[in-house]
Amino acid sequence: MSDEVGFVTMAGPKAEGQAPTIGVGMLGYAFMGKAHSNALKKLPYMMYPPVAIPRLVAIAGRHKEAVQEAAKRYGYEKAYTDWRKLIDDPDVQVFDNGGPNNVHAEPNIAAAKAGKHVISEKPLGRNAEECWEMWQAVKKAGVKHMVAFNYRFVPAVRLAKELIDQGKLGRIYHFRASYLQEWIADENFPMVWRLDRDIAGSGALGDLGSHIIDLARFLVGEPRSVMAMTKTFITERNADGKREAVTVDDAFVALVEYDNGALGTLEATRFAPGRKNHNTFEINAERGSIRFNLENMNYLEVFMRDQPREIQGFTQVLVSESYHPFWKNWWPQGHIIGWEHTFVHEFHHFFDAVVNNADVKPYGADFEDGYKNAVICDAILQSAREKKQVDIKY
């Protein structure tokens, strides 16, 4: 076996125990390009011993000077202004798509056809039809595929998953989640690609709502039906001295019924002054409740009904012990980690799937999960548009 891992049929690290090298090609150099690159560089010495050594082969973007500067800054060997050349590069085994939503489908499908494993930012596509095509392409190619729903890899969220899977909470009655940000609440905020349906697909729904929809499926199960409302508060924005129409939702709320009988509420907005990245959920169940807030991400709040009534109440569990999820690779207890470390866990999980031919599911979200997420998003938009309850049909 060579030092590098190519297709999914290549299983396991080298016999002498040396981690194989995996060549990564990144599309996008802005927010997610920075987050992913940071994780790729941390992974080999923090998730030790590493399952693989990422080799930062190439990065691609539209603007030559900016992508060259990103390659220099992050340590990529090559810079391309055409993603097709990045995919054609024989040194790239994993295609990492951190570009805007309208450049997910075509590059991801092309990468799969070229035999590259694919990890793609969320939402997987602008609608369920696009996501279905991507899912079918990676299945046909036999490559590993993953959607970067990184909040599955927060230690406290994973602990919540373990408590649920172990039956500690019993039957689940309620799941309520909200994802609140403030960054476009100012009416003078300019037009950006996230406000254009042709590029983004949807607004707060796909940007923020897709995360809590994924967490709901991850923790509670499949939804049966939704009833929703959406709202665009500011319908025009300034763009290079002229006004352009905002064509996506600024906020949404949805009522959800799940297959297991649980009821849920989902809400996302980018019009919540004071809320920076307020991703929260609460689960109420037969034997207790759990609460999580991303802005206080090292804690999971837990209430169990079997506590003596004299001391009953929510307990803040600091999820930082060596026996907690992911923590054996980090610091002594109480030395907290942050948002960026979720990507380290995420890439480690994906590379394990590539190197050892392991399943991305159930802890990671694959392209099937990305497709189902998009079906739910589309159903929420349909419900809001038609003012009726919509059944979820995959």
C-alpha positions as CSV (number, residue, x, y, z in Angstrom):
1,M,0.0,0.0,0.0
2,S,1.2,3.5,-0.8
3,D,1.3,6.4,1.7
4,E,-1.9,7.8,0.3
5,V,-5.5,6.7,0.4
6,G,-7.5,7.0,-2.8
7,F,-10.8,5.2,-3.1
8,V,-13.1,3.7,-0.6
9,T,-11.7,0.2,-1.3
10,M,-8.5,1.2,0.4
11,A,-9.0,0.0,4.0
12,G,-7.0,0.6,7.1
13,P,-3.8,2.4,8.0
14,K,-0.4,0.9,6.9
15,A,0.5,-2.3,8.6
16,E,3.4,-0.8,10.6
17,G,0.9,1.7,12.2
18,Q,1.9,4.8,10.3
19,A,-1.1,7.0,9.5
20,P,-1.7,7.3,5.7
21,T,-1.7,10.7,4.1
22,I,-4.9,12.0,2.5
23,G,-4.7,14.8,-0.1
24,V,-7.4,17.5,0.5
25,G,-8.7,19.9,-2.1
26,M,-10.8,22.8,-0.7
27,L,-13.3,24.9,-2.6
28,G,-13.8,28.2,-0.8
29,Y,-11.4,30.3,1.2
30,A,-13.7,32.5,3.4
31,F,-15.5,31.7,6.6
32,M,-15.7,27.9,6.2
33,G,-12.5,27.7,4.3
34,K,-10.7,29.1,7.3
35,A,-12.6,26.9,9.8
36,H,-11.9,23.7,7.8
37,S,-8.3,24.6,7.2
38,N,-7.7,25.3,10.9
39,A,-9.2,21.9,11.8
40,L,-7.2,20.0,9.2
41,K,-4.0,21.4,10.5
42,K,-4.9,20.7,14.2
43,L,-6.1,17.1,13.6
44,P,-2.8,15.2,13.3
45,Y,-1.4,16.3,16.7
46,M,-4.6,16.6,18.7
47,M,-6.6,13.5,17.6
48,Y,-3.5,11.5,18.3
49,P,-2.6,9.0,17.1
50,P,-4.2,10.3,13.9
51,V,-6.3,8.0,11.7
52,A,-4.8,10.0,8.7
53,I,-2.5,12.9,8.0
54,P,-4.3,15.6,5.9
55,R,-2.2,17.0,3.1
56,L,-3.4,20.4,2.1
57,V,-3.0,20.0,-1.6
58,A,-5.0,22.7,-3.2
59,I,-7.6,25.4,-2.6
60,A,-9.9,27.0,-5.2
61,G,-11.9,30.2,-5.4
62,R,-13.0,32.7,-8.0
63,H,-10.6,35.6,-7.3
64,K,-7.0,34.9,-8.2
65,E,-5.3,37.2,-5.7
66,A,-7.5,36.2,-2.8
67,V,-7.2,32.5,-3.4
68,Q,-3.5,32.7,-3.7
69,E,-3.3,34.6,-0.5
70,A,-5.5,32.0,1.2
71,A,-3.2,29.2,-0.1
72,K,-0.2,31.1,1.4
73,R,-2.0,31.8,4.7
74,Y,-3.4,28.3,5.3
75,G,-0.5,26.3,3.8
76,Y,-2.0,24.8,0.6
77,E,0.4,23.7,-2.0
78,K,-1.6,25.0,-5.0
79,A,-4.3,27.6,-5.8
80,Y,-6.9,27.3,-8.5
81,T,-9.5,29.7,-9.8
82,D,-11.4,26.8,-11.5
83,W,-12.7,24.1,-9.2
84,R,-12.6,21.7,-12.1
85,K,-8.8,21.8,-12.1
86,L,-8.8,21.1,-8.4
87,I,-11.0,18.0,-8.9
88,D,-8.8,16.9,-11.8
89,D,-5.7,17.2,-9.6
90,P,-4.4,13.6,-9.0
91,D,-3.0,14.5,-5.6
92,V,-6.5,15.3,-4.3
93,Q,-8.3,12.3,-2.7
94,V,-10.9,14.3,-0.6
95,F,-12.9,17.1,-2.0
96,D,-14.0,19.6,0.7
97,N,-16.7,22.0,-0.5
98,G,-17.0,25.1,1.6
99,G,-18.3,27.3,-1.2
100,P,-21.7,29.1,-1.4
101,N,-24.8,26.9,-1.8
102,N,-25.1,27.3,-5.6
103,V,-21.7,25.7,-6.0
104,H,-22.4,22.6,-4.1
105,A,-24.2,20.3,-6.6
106,E,-22.1,20.5,-9.7
107,P,-18.7,20.3,-8.0
108,N,-19.8,17.6,-5.6
109,I,-21.2,15.4,-8.4
110,A,-18.1,16.0,-10.5
111,A,-15.8,15.0,-7.6
112,A,-17.8,11.8,-6.9
113,K,-17.6,10.9,-10.6
114,A,-13.8,11.4,-10.4
115,G,-13.6,9.0,-7.5
116,K,-13.0,11.6,-4.8
117,H,-14.5,11.3,-1.3
118,V,-16.7,14.4,-0.6
119,I,-17.4,16.4,2.5
120,S,-19.7,19.4,1.9
121,E,-20.9,22.3,3.9
122,K,-24.5,22.6,4.8
123,P,-27.1,22.9,3.6
124,L,-26.1,20.2,1.1
125,G,-28.1,21.9,-1.7
126,R,-30.6,24.7,-2.4
127,N,-33.5,22.2,-2.5
128,A,-34.3,18.5,-2.2
129,E,-34.0,17.9,-5.9
130,E,-30.4,19.1,-5.9
131,C,-29.6,17.0,-2.8
132,W,-31.1,13.9,-4.3
133,E,-28.9,14.2,-7.3
134,M,-25.8,14.6,-5.1
135,W,-26.8,11.6,-3.0
136,Q,-27.3,9.4,-6.0
137,A,-24.0,10.5,-7.5
138,V,-21.9,9.6,-4.4
139,K,-23.8,6.3,-4.0
140,K,-23.1,5.3,-7.6
141,A,-19.4,6.3,-7.3
142,G,-18.9,4.3,-4.1
143,V,-17.1,7.2,-2.4
144,K,-17.5,8.3,1.2
145,H,-19.7,11.4,1.7
146,M,-20.5,13.6,4.6
147,V,-22.4,16.9,5.2
148,A,-20.7,19.2,7.6
149,F,-23.3,19.4,10.4
150,N,-20.6,20.1,12.9
151,Y,-22.9,20.5,15.9
152,R,-23.2,16.7,16.0
153,F,-19.6,16.8,17.2
154,V,-20.0,19.1,20.2
155,P,-19.1,17.0,23.3
156,A,-22.3,18.1,25.2
157,V,-24.5,17.3,22.2
158,R,-22.9,13.8,21.8
159,L,-23.4,13.2,25.5
160,A,-27.1,14.1,25.0
161,K,-27.2,11.6,22.2
162,E,-25.7,8.9,24.4
163,L,-28.2,9.6,27.2
164,I,-31.1,9.2,24.8
165,D,-29.7,6.1,23.1
166,Q,-29.1,4.4,26.5
167,G,-32.8,5.0,27.4
168,K,-31.9,7.3,30.3
169,L,-34.6,9.8,29.4
170,G,-37.2,7.3,28.3
171,R,-40.0,8.3,25.9
172,I,-39.5,11.7,24.4
173,Y,-42.4,14.2,24.5
174,H,-41.0,17.5,23.3
175,F,-38.1,18.9,21.2
176,R,-37.9,22.6,21.0
177,A,-35.0,24.4,19.3
178,S,-34.1,27.9,18.2
179,Y,-31.2,29.3,16.3
180,L,-31.0,33.1,16.8
181,Q,-28.5,35.6,15.3
182,E,-28.5,39.4,14.8
183,W,-26.1,40.1,11.9
184,I,-28.6,41.4,9.3
185,A,-31.1,43.1,11.7
186,D,-29.7,46.5,10.6
187,E,-31.8,47.8,7.7
188,N,-28.6,49.3,6.2
189,F,-26.8,46.0,6.1
190,P,-25.9,45.4,2.4
191,M,-27.1,42.8,0.0
192,V,-25.0,39.6,0.3
193,W,-25.3,36.2,-1.4
194,R,-27.1,34.6,1.6
195,L,-30.1,36.9,0.8
196,D,-30.4,35.8,-2.8
197,R,-32.6,32.7,-3.4
198,D,-30.8,31.8,-6.6
199,I,-27.5,31.4,-4.7
200,A,-28.6,30.4,-1.2
201,G,-31.9,28.5,-1.8
202,S,-33.4,29.9,1.4
203,G,-32.5,32.3,4.1
204,A,-32.5,31.7,7.9
205,L,-34.1,28.4,7.1
206,G,-31.2,26.9,5.2
207,D,-28.4,28.9,7.0
208,L,-29.5,28.3,10.6
209,G,-32.6,26.1,10.5
210,S,-30.9,23.3,8.7
211,H,-28.7,22.9,11.8
212,I,-31.5,22.5,14.3
213,I,-33.5,20.3,11.8
214,D,-30.4,18.0,11.7
215,L,-30.1,18.0,15.5
216,A,-33.8,17.1,15.8
217,R,-33.3,14.1,13.4
218,F,-30.1,13.2,15.2
219,L,-31.5,13.2,18.7
220,V,-35.3,12.6,18.4
221,G,-35.9,10.9,15.0
222,E,-37.8,11.5,11.8
223,P,-40.5,14.2,11.5
224,R,-44.0,13.2,10.3
225,S,-45.4,16.6,9.4
226,V,-44.7,20.4,9.7
227,M,-46.8,23.5,9.9
228,A,-44.8,26.7,9.4
229,M,-44.6,30.5,8.8
230,T,-41.8,32.5,7.2
231,K,-41.2,36.2,7.1
232,T,-39.0,38.6,5.2
233,F,-38.7,41.8,7.3
234,I,-36.6,43.9,5.0
235,T,-37.5,43.3,1.4
236,E,-34.8,45.3,-0.3
237,R,-31.1,45.9,0.4
238,N,-28.4,48.2,-1.0
239,A,-26.0,46.6,-3.5
240,D,-23.4,48.8,-5.2
241,G,-25.5,51.9,-5.0
242,K,-28.8,50.4,-6.1
243,R,-31.6,48.5,-4.3
244,E,-32.0,44.8,-4.8
245,A,-34.8,42.5,-3.7
246,V,-34.3,40.1,-0.8
247,T,-35.7,36.9,-2.1
248,V,-35.3,34.6,1.0
249,D,-36.8,34.3,4.4
250,D,-35.4,36.4,7.2
251,A,-37.0,34.1,9.8
252,F,-39.2,31.0,10.2
253,V,-41.1,29.2,12.9
254,A,-42.5,25.6,12.6
255,L,-44.5,23.1,14.5
256,V,-43.4,19.6,14.0
257,E,-44.8,16.1,14.8
258,Y,-42.3,13.3,15.0
259,D,-42.8,9.6,14.1
260,N,-42.3,8.6,17.7
261,G,-45.2,10.9,18.8
262,A,-43.1,13.8,20.1
263,L,-44.1,17.4,19.4
264,G,-41.5,20.0,18.4
265,T,-41.0,23.7,17.7
266,L,-38.3,25.0,15.5
267,E,-37.4,28.7,15.0
268,A,-34.5,30.5,13.3
269,T,-33.9,34.2,12.6
270,R,-31.1,36.6,11.8
271,F,-33.2,39.4,13.4
272,A,-32.6,38.9,17.1
273,P,-30.5,41.8,18.4
274,G,-28.2,40.7,21.2
275,R,-28.1,37.0,20.0
276,K,-24.8,36.3,18.5
277,N,-24.9,32.5,17.8
278,H,-27.7,31.4,20.0
279,N,-28.3,27.7,19.0
280,T,-30.4,26.1,21.8
281,F,-32.5,23.0,22.2
282,E,-34.5,21.4,25.1
283,I,-35.8,17.9,25.2
284,N,-38.5,16.9,27.7
285,A,-39.0,13.2,28.2
286,E,-40.5,10.6,30.5
287,R,-37.7,10.5,33.0
288,G,-36.2,14.0,32.7
289,S,-35.2,16.8,30.5
290,I,-32.0,18.1,28.9
291,R,-31.0,21.6,27.7
292,F,-28.2,22.9,25.5
293,N,-27.0,26.3,24.5
294,L,-24.2,26.6,21.9
295,E,-23.0,29.9,23.4
296,N,-22.2,28.0,26.6
297,M,-21.3,24.9,24.7
298,N,-19.2,23.0,27.3
299,Y,-22.3,22.5,29.5
300,L,-25.3,20.2,29.2
301,E,-28.1,21.0,31.6
302,V,-29.7,17.8,32.9
303,F,-32.8,17.2,35.1
304,M,-33.8,13.7,36.2
305,R,-37.1,13.0,37.9
306,D,-35.6,10.3,40.1
307,Q,-33.6,12.9,42.1
308,P,-34.7,13.4,45.7
309,R,-37.3,16.1,45.6
310,E,-35.3,18.2,48.1
311,I,-32.6,18.7,45.5
312,Q,-34.5,18.5,42.3
313,G,-33.6,21.0,39.6
314,F,-31.5,21.3,36.5
315,T,-27.8,20.5,37.0
316,Q,-25.2,22.1,34.9
317,V,-22.9,19.3,33.8
318,L,-19.5,20.6,32.7
319,V,-18.8,18.2,29.8
320,S,-15.0,18.2,30.0
321,E,-14.0,14.9,31.8
322,S,-11.7,12.4,30.1
323,Y,-14.6,10.0,29.9
324,H,-16.8,12.4,28.1
325,P,-17.1,12.3,24.3
326,F,-14.0,13.4,22.4
327,W,-12.2,14.7,25.6
328,K,-9.4,12.2,25.8
329,N,-7.6,14.1,23.1
330,W,-7.9,17.5,24.7
331,W,-7.1,19.1,28.1
332,P,-7.5,18.4,31.8
333,Q,-11.1,18.7,33.0
334,G,-12.5,22.2,33.2
335,H,-10.1,23.5,30.5
336,I,-12.8,24.2,28.0
337,I,-12.8,23.9,24.2
338,G,-14.5,26.0,21.6
339,W,-16.6,26.1,18.4
340,E,-13.6,25.5,16.1
341,H,-12.8,22.1,17.7
342,T,-16.1,20.6,16.5
343,F,-14.5,20.6,13.0
344,V,-11.5,18.7,14.3
345,H,-13.8,16.0,15.6
346,E,-15.8,16.1,12.4
347,F,-12.8,15.6,10.1
348,H,-11.4,12.9,12.3
349,H,-14.7,11.0,12.0
350,F,-14.8,11.4,8.2
351,F,-11.2,10.4,7.7
352,D,-11.8,7.3,9.8
353,A,-14.6,6.4,7.4
354,V,-12.3,6.9,4.4
355,V,-9.3,5.1,5.8
356,N,-11.0,2.2,7.5
357,N,-14.1,1.9,5.2
358,A,-16.3,2.7,8.2
359,D,-19.8,4.1,8.1
360,V,-20.3,7.9,8.3
361,K,-23.7,7.2,10.0
362,P,-25.1,7.3,12.6
363,Y,-22.9,9.9,14.3
364,G,-22.0,11.8,11.1
365,A,-24.5,13.1,8.6
366,D,-24.1,11.7,5.1
367,F,-25.6,12.9,1.8
368,E,-28.8,10.9,2.6
369,D,-29.2,13.0,5.7
370,G,-28.5,16.1,3.7
371,Y,-31.2,15.1,1.3
372,K,-33.7,14.4,4.1
373,N,-32.8,17.8,5.7
374,A,-33.6,19.5,2.4
375,V,-37.0,17.7,2.1
376,I,-37.9,19.1,5.5
377,C,-36.8,22.6,4.6
378,D,-38.8,22.4,1.4
379,A,-41.8,21.2,3.4
380,I,-41.5,24.2,5.8
381,L,-41.4,26.6,2.8
382,Q,-44.4,24.8,1.2
383,S,-46.4,25.0,4.5
384,A,-45.7,28.7,4.9
385,R,-46.5,29.4,1.3
386,E,-49.8,27.4,1.2
387,K,-50.7,28.1,4.9
388,K,-51.3,24.4,5.7
389,Q,-49.8,21.4,7.4
390,V,-47.5,19.4,5.2
391,D,-46.5,15.7,5.5
392,I,-42.9,14.8,5.2
393,K,-42.3,12.4,2.3
394,Y,-38.8,11.2,1.4
